[in-house]
Every structure is written in structure tokens, then in C-alpha cells.
Amino acid sequence: MSQPVNEPIMGYAPGSPERGALQNEIDRQLGEVIEIPCVVNGELVFTGNTATQVVPHDHGHILANVHLAGREEMEAACSAAVDAQESWIQLGLEGRCTIFERCADLLAGDWRMRVNASTMLNQSKTAFQAEIDSACELIDFWRFNCHYARGFHDYLQPLVSPSGVANSTEIRPLEGFVLSITPFNFTSIAANLPSAPAIVGCTSVWKPSRNSYHSNYVLMQLMMEAGLPPGVINFLPGSGASITEAALSNPDFAGLHFTGSTATFQGLWQEISKALPNLRSYPRIVGETGGKDFVVAHPDCDHQGLLVALLRGAFEYQGQKCSAASRAYIPSSVWESIGDDLCSEVGKIEMGDARDFSNFMTAVIDQRAFDKISGYIERAKADDSCQVVVGGGSDDATGWFIEPTIIVSANPSSETMCEEIFGPVLTIYVYEDDDFEGALEMCDQGSPYALTGSIFANNEDDVQRAFEALRFAAGNFYINDKPTGAVVAQQPFGGARASGTNDKAGGPLNLLRWISPRSVKRTLDIPQDWGYPFMQPE
């Protein structure tokens, strides 16, 4: 089959058909409170132990009652995944790809507005942020992952088969099920984590984030409508610790596919190591975790381009992207040129209800995030080395709103320069124009993370200096652009150091982690004599 192309992004301009359709779907979803069950072996399980899902920008509005999994559902889901694998393998790669390509077609068509509206309401995304995430990126994941998987059967074959021998490689999945623990901030990632291993023949137990049950369940329904067989992906809202415990107590636990915090991932890795004696195989561990993503500007750079990159990179989706621009190293002459204008532009940002398409920002995800982010801002206000130059306000009366905030720090090691905040806060360190090398060193050493980063410079020699100095500081590196917005099949995504295992979602490397190849030697000229020539007498 031909190579896929990236899904076109709809614009939602005033008067466009998609704008009206999306607004109508938002209103429809606001008019109902749904019941979200567990999905175990294709069956909807309503446990009666419920939690509510609310709209972050209007937290008095309930979207759904969510039935949380207990130990019985968790163990049943693990067993269902194990039992489903043989028939899922027998379906074959083409059969599996047909299902997930049908998922992509449904999402590109009749399901698009339903999924986008659920993401806007559940995770407080603007129409554009929902479109590029829950529609375009997920469509791309499904189509390109199928394309990559088909290629494995060709380019992973042995290069040599001597006369009398036929060598081959069977592209097997891991033996057992994959536990997929997914984040709130990207609906596309939430569906990709269980489905990517499934394309190559694994089965999954999916633990969605407590802050995205609603949108994630809509995608579970979409996959079931597309023909996903029972047990291949089991949907379990509930306690991450309890689901992990149930999974690790099953000897067929084969892998972890994770996106979330660094601390949680490190804890899971430790728990997996303890479980090893009781497991059938060594599990694959794939994780994308935190980030403290940077922008470094050279004195000779595009000032207006830098301003736009800082604003978009830091404040789109309220900074709740692991790739969001969170720290910047700006030369004094450049800051003198753009500082006032940047603050002025940030001050123009409209913030409010996601249904109001004039808003650039909405609310952060929940009260815990609101308290954490506002705490960072308040401590910066009390720090003599820091100055809040724009924003700094917050209000949680109706929704969890935090103003886009820029802090200028005289200390490159201040709290907000080093720690992941996961909110609309950008901290800038202003360095002397003649200390570009020092700024690069500070950037490289200033954070334990290494997810994304960017360099702004007009001269190619300066770009290369940054490229080399920051070689291990970012898994996704941007030149004269914001450090966020990776596209499937264009910039496969992931970072190292404390940012994860860098297995590159959106490219073939991630899928390769979920296979366990079998090398097959077929002897055509079968030896009939056990002796060797060296054994003959002189």
C-alpha cells in the first residue's frame, strides 16, 4: 500500500461548516451526563463505585459518572487480554491493520466532532488544540503505525541465505499483555499507547488518566465500532497503583507503555524489577515523562520569530504539554528589543470557556494542578532574584484559570528555571551578549530533563554550535521554531535523561519495542553424514 499522508487540519473559521458542527456537538454533550463503564473483554461493566468527571473551565458542570474498576475487574481485564492474544495474532497483520485504519477513517469522518468536542470539554482545549491532537495526530498514529508495521516484514528479514538454507524472521508480538498508562493532556497519546502494541499483535490493559475518562471512553467506543475484538484492549478507569499491582501479579505481564510524570515512571520501573522472578519474560518498558523545555536565543536572531515562538510555545494549551517552552535564555540586547512587546502581546491573550472560539487559553486541568502552578508563581513573587513581568494572577471560582505568566530570573538555578511546572509559566534568564557559550552550558546542565528545546540564530555556525553543545539536552530539537508541535512521521517524539526512554512515538522505533522476533532457519539440503572433513585421515 502507498505511504499515508498527514491528516489535513481543519481551520474552524467563522462561517465554516466544521465550526458550526463542532459547536452543535459541544452543546449536545453539555446537555447530558453519561455513565462511563469499564470495558472488560468487550463487555461494559458498571461497578457502582463512581467518580464524577467535570469541565475544567466550568468545574460545577458534570460531564459523566465514571464507574471505577475494582480488583475483580482488574484481574479479569488482565486475563481477558491474555486469552484474546492467540486469536488476535491469528487475524494477521493485515486484519489488524484493517481495523485500525477503519478507526482512522471513522475519526476523520463522522466521529471527528464527537471526539474533538469531548476533548474540548474534558480537557479544556481550544478547537484548534483539540483538532491537532484528538483528530489529526491520532488519525496519523493509526495510519502511519500500520504503514510502519507492514514494512517490518520486509526490512527486518535476514540479508543472507547460503545455498541449501532459507533464513527468515517471524515478526512476533511480545508474549502477554501490555499495561498502557496514559496522560490527560493528549487524547491522541491516550489512544495510541494501547493501540500501537495491538497493531503488531499484543493485547492491552488501558488505564486512562482520571482527568480524561470522558474523551478516552469516546475513543474506546470508536475502536469497538471499528471492529476491535473483545479483550484486545480493556478499558479500566481506576487507581493506577491498584491496576499496576494486578498487572504485575500476572505472569503474562509483558510490557509497560507509559506517558506521565518522571517520579511515577521511576516508581513503576522499581515495582517491575521486584516482580521479575514471577514473570514469564523480561517486560519491555517504554516511557515518555517530564520536560523542562528550553529556548536559547543568539544575539543575532529573528526577534519577531522568537517572540511568537515564546508566546505560542509557552502558553498554547495552558502550557500543559510535556514539550511546552518553560525556560528561555535570552541575550540582553534581544530582551531589550522584545521584552516590552512580548509582555504586551501576552497581555492580549483571551482566556475563558473553550466553546468561545475567541479564547487562546482556557483552564488548567484540575484543582491539584491549579494549586501547584499558582504555588510556583507565588514563591517566585517572594524571591528577590525573580520578577513577574506579566500575568501572575489566578482564579478558581468557576474554572481553574491561571494567567499566562512570564518570570524574569536573575538566577539561572531558580526554582522555576529548573523544575517542571506543567502550566502557563515561562521563566527567562537574560545573559550577556558575549556569553553565548555560557548560556548553552547553563541550558545543558540546568535541568535533569532532555525532552525538547530550540535554538534561535540567523548564522548557521551559531546554530551548529548550539546543535553540538545541546546534543543530549533534547530528544526533539527545533531550529528557529518553538520547541513544541511534533508531527507524526515528521518529528517522531521522545526524550532521554529524566524525560523517558526516547522510543519515538510517531515513528517505527516505538513499534519495534513491541515485537519479539523469531529467527527461522529452514535447511533445504539436510546433512546425511555426521562427520566433518577435518576428521578424514591424512
N, C-alpha and C positions, 0 to 999 in steps of 0.2 A: 504494500500500500504506500501511497505517497506521503511525504512528510507533512504533518499538520502545520497550520499557521496559528499565530496567537489570535485569540478571540478579540474582535473589534470592541472598543469601549463606547458605550452609548453616552451621549452628551447631556441628556435631560434638560435641554434648553427650554425656555418658556415657549409654550405652544406645541412642543413636540409630543408625539403620541406616547412615547415612553414615560414622559413626565406625568401626564395625566393618569396613565395606567398604574404607575408606582404610587401616586398619591391616593388613588382609589383603593389599592391593596393595603396601604398603611391604615387607612380609615377602617377597612374591613377587619384587619387584625386587632385594631384598638377596640373594636366593638365586641370582642369575645374574650373569654377566659378559657383556655384549653386545658385538658388533662394530658400530661406527658407521662407515658409509662416507661418502664424498662422494656427492652426488646431482647428476649432470650430465645434462641432457636426459632426465630421468626414469629414468636408469639408475643402479644402485648401483655405485659404484666403490671397490674395496678396494685401496688403493695399496700396502699392506705397510709403509709408513712410519708407525708408530703412536706414540701417546702415551696414557697412562692417564688416566682420569677417576676421582677418588676422592671419598669422602664427607667434607666439611669437618669435621664433628663426630666423625669416626672415620676419620682420613686414612690408616689402614692398610688400609681396605676399598676395593677397586677395583670400580667400577660398570661400567666399559666400557673397551674398547680402541678408540681413535679413529684412523681412517685419514686422515692429513693430506694435503691437496691439494698437489701439486707444480705446476710451471709448466704442464705439459701439461693438467692438469685445470682450472687457472685459465683458460687461453686457450680451452679447449673450452667452459667454462661461459659465458664472455662471448659466444662465437659462437652457442651454443645459445639464449641469451636474445635475441639479435638475430634469429635465424631464426624464433623462436617468436612474435614480436610480431604479424606480419600476421594469422595465424590467430586469435590472441588478441583482436585488435581486431575481426575479423570475427564473432567469437562474440557481440559486442554487450554492452552494459552489463547487460541482464537476464540473459544467460547467465553473465556473470562473477559477478554478484551471487548467482545461484542456487548457484554453487559455494561462495562464502564464507559464505552463510547456512547451507548444509549443514555447513560447518566448524563454525559456531556451534552448530548443533543436535547434532552429534556430541560436541562438547566439553561441552555442557550435559547430555548423556546418558552413553552407555557409556564415553566416553573421559575423563570428568571425574576419576575416581580415579587413572587411569594418569598423566595429566598432573600432577595435584597431588602424587602420590607421587614422581614423578621430580623435581619442583621441590624438595620437602622434602629429598630425599636429595642431589641435585646441588648445590643452593644453600643448604642448611641453613636452610630456612624452617619455621616452625611451621605447623600445619594451617590456622590462620586466615589467616596471611600468604600461604600458598600459595593458599588458596581465593579471597581477594580479588584476587590477582594472576593466577595462571595459569589460573584458571577464569573468574571473573566479569568481570574487566577485559577479557580477550581476547574473550570472548563479546560483550561490549558493543562493543569496537572493530569486530569484524566486522559486527555488525548495524547499528550507527549509521553506520559508514562507507558501507555500501551505501545506507542511507537518505539520507545527505547527497549521495552521487554522483547518485542519481536526481533530486534537486532541482536540480542544476546545469542540466539540460536545460530547465528552466522559467525560473528566475530569472536566468539569465545571457543570456537572449535580448534582442535589441535592443528598445528601447521604441518606436521609431518606424519605420514603413514607409510612406512617402508613396504617393500614388496612382501606380500604374504600376510599383511596386517592391515586392519581397518580400525583406526582410532577415532573416537568421538567423545563428546562431552554432553551429558544429560544435564539440562538446567533444572535442577530440583529446587523446590522451596525448602525452607527450614522445616524440620520435623517438629510439629507442635504449633502452638498459637503465639501470637504477638500481642502484648499488652500495649495499647495505644492510649497515652495520657496527653490530652490536648488542651490548648490555651483558649482564653476567651477572645483574644484580640483579633484573630483572623479566622473567619468561618472556613475559608479555603484550607488552611492548615489543619483545622479540626477534622475535616472530612478526608484530607489527604493522608493523614497519619495511619488510620486503619486501612484505607483502600490501596495505598501503594504496595504494601506487602501482599495484599489479597490478589493483586493483578498477577503476581508471579507464583501464586499458589498457596500462600499462607492463609490462615484464618486469624481473626482478631477479636479481642475483647476491648471495647472502646469505652474509656472513662472520660466523658466530656467535662469541661470546666463548669463549676457551679454557676458561673456568670454567663453562660451561653447555652444552657439547656434548650431554650426555645428554638433558636436558629439551627442548632445542631440536630435536633429532632426532625425539623423540616427536611434536612438533608438525608437523615436516615429513612424517612418516608419516601423520598425521591429514589434512593437506591433500591428500596424494596419494590417500588413501582417499575423500575427498570429491569427487574427480574433477578435481583440478588437472592441466591438460595438461602433458606433458613440456616442459621448457625455460622455463616461465613463471617459476618460482622455482628457482634452482640453489643447492644447499646445499654450502658449501665450508669445512669446518674447516681451519684452517691459519694461516700467517703473514699478519697484517694488512698489513704493508709489501709483501710479495710479491703479494698479491691486489690491492692498490691499484695497484701498478706494472703488473700485467697489464691491469687495467681501464682505466687512463689511457693505455695504449698502443693501445687500441682506439678508432678514430674515432667509434664509436657510443656511447661513454660519455655518458650524458645527465643523470646526477644522482647525488648522494650523500645518503643518508638515514642519519643517524648519531646514536647516543647513546653517550657515553663522556666521556673527560677533555677538559678545555679545551685542554691542550697538544697532545694528539693531533689534535683537530679543527683547531686553528690550523695544524699541520703539513700536514694533508691539504689545507686551503684553499690553502696555498702551492704544494703539488705540483700541484693542479688548475690554478692560474694558469700554471704553467710549461708545462702540457700543452696549453693553449688553441690554439696555432697548428695542432695536428694533430687537433683535434676537429671534428666536423661542426657542433656547435652549442655555445652557451654553457650549461654544465651548471647545473642547479638544485642549490643547496647548502642542506640543511636539517639543523640540528644542535641537539641538547639536550645540554649539557655539565655543568660543575660547579655547585656551590652552596655557600654558607655561610649557611644559612638561619637566620632570626632570630625571636626572640620579644621584643617590647617590652611591658613592663607599666607601666601608670599606677598611681600610689599608690592611686587609687580603682578597684579591680578585684575580680573574683571570685577570692579566694585559692585556694580548693579547686579551682576550674576551671583555674586557672593551673598548680597542682601536677600535676594529671592530664595536662594538655597537655604540660608539660615532660617528664614521665616517658614517656608514650607517644610523643611526637614525637621524642624523642632516642634511645630505646632499642628500639623495635619494629624487628624485623629487624636488630638489632645496629647500628643507625644507618647501615646500608648503603643508604640511599636518598638520591638527589640532593636530596630535599626534607626530609631529617631536620633537626630542630631541633638546631643545632650551637652557637649563641651566643645569649645572653639578656641583656637589660638590665633589671634588677630594682630598684625603689626600695628604699632601705634599710629603710623600715618594713615593706614587704611581705616582704623577705628575712628580717627579724627574725621575722616571723609564720610563714612557711612553711619556712624553711631546714632546721630540725631534722626536721620532718615529712617533707619531701622526701627527705632523706638516709635517714631511717628506712624510707620506702617503697621506695626504690631498693635498700636493703639486703635487702629481702624478695624481690627478683626471683630466680626459679629459672632456672638456665642448664644446658643439657645436651643430650642426644640429642633430635632432632626427633620421634622416634617416641613419646617420653614427653610426652603432651599437657599435663602439669602445668607444663612449662617455658615461660616467657615469652620467653626468648632461647636461641639456640644459638651456633654458632661463626661467626667471620668466614670469608671465602671461601677464603683460601689463606695460605701462609707469607709471601708478599710483603706482603699486607695486614696480617697479624699483626705483622710486624717494623715496618712503617711506623707503625701505630697505637700500638703499645707504645713506639716511639721518641718519639712526641709526648708520651705520658704521662710517660716518664722525664725528658724535658727540662723538662716543667712542674714536676716534683718538685724539680728543681735550680734553678728560677727563683724568686728571692726574692719576686717580685711575685705568685706563684701559690701556691695551696693546694689540694691534692687533698682534698676533704671527704668523699668516699665513693668506694669502688672503688679502681682503680689497679692491681689485680693482673692477672696473665695466666698462661696455662699452655698450651703447645703439645705436650705429651707424647702425648696421644691425639687431640685435636682442637685447632683453632685458637681457643681460648677467651680472651676478654678481658672482664673485669668491666665492668659499666656504671659509668661514671666521671663524676663532676662535679668540675670545677675552678673555684674562685673566683679571679678575677684582679683585682688592683688596677690593672692596666694595660690599658686598652681596646684597645691595639695589640699585645698579646702574641701570640705565635705561634698559640696555639690559639684566640684570638678572631678571627683573620683568615684562616687557611689552611684549606682543605678537608681534613678528616681521613678521612671516609668510614668511620667506626667509632663505637662506643658511647661517645662522649666529648662532654659538654656543658660549655661554659665560660660562666660567669656573671660579668658585671660589675655591681657594686652601685653605683648612683648615688644622689645626694642627692635627697630627695623633691621639692625645689623646682626641679629641673633637668630636667624632662621634655623641654623643647625641646632641651637639650643632648644628652640621650640619643638623641633622634630624629636629630639631626645626626650623632652618632657612629655610629649604626646605618647611616645612608645612606652615609657615607664610609668605613666600617670594613672594607669588603671589595670586591674587584673584581667579585663575582658579583651577580646580581639574579634569583634563581630564585623562592624562596618566602619568606614571612615572615608574622608575625601580630602583632596588637595586642590586648592585654587591657585593657579600660577599661569602666567602667559608664556613664559620661556620654557622650552622643552627640557633644558638642562636642569632647571629647578624642579620640574615635575619628576625627572628621573632621580634626583637627589632624595626627594620625598618617597618615591616608589621604593627605593632601596633601603632607606632608613626605617621605613614603616612596613617592611616586608612581612613581619609576623604580627603586626598590630591589628590587622583586619583581614577577615576571610573574603569580604567583598569590598573592593577598593574603587573609589569613584574619582575621576579626574574632571574638575570644573563642573561638578554637579553635586546635588545634595546626596547624603550617604544613605538614602532610603529609596524604595520603589523598585526592588529587584523584580524582574520579569521571568517567568518560567521559560526555559530553553534559551534565554538570552544571558541572564546572570544567575546561574544556579546558586542557591543561597546557603550560607552557613559560616561559622567562625570557629576558631580554636581558643587556646588558653582557657579561661573560665567561661567562654561563650559556647562550648559544646564540642562535639566530635567531628564537626566540619564534613559531614557526609553529603552536603549539597542537594537539598530538596530542589526539584525542578530540573534535575539533570540525571544522567544514568547512574552516577555513583551511588545515590541513595538506594535505588532499586537493587543494585548488586549486593547490598548488605543483607538482603532478604532471601538470597539464594544459597544453596549448598550443593555445588556441582558434583556430579559423579563422572569420573573418567572411566571410559569403557574401551577395552582392548578386545577386538574380535580377531582371533587368529584364523587365517584362511588356509595357510599351509601348516597343518598340525604336525609337530615333530613325532616321528615314529621310532626314534632311537634315542635312548637316554645318554649316550656317550657324547664326548666333545673331541674335536680334532687334536687338542693338545695331549690327549690321553693315548694317542697312537704310538706304537714303538718306533724307535729311530730306524 
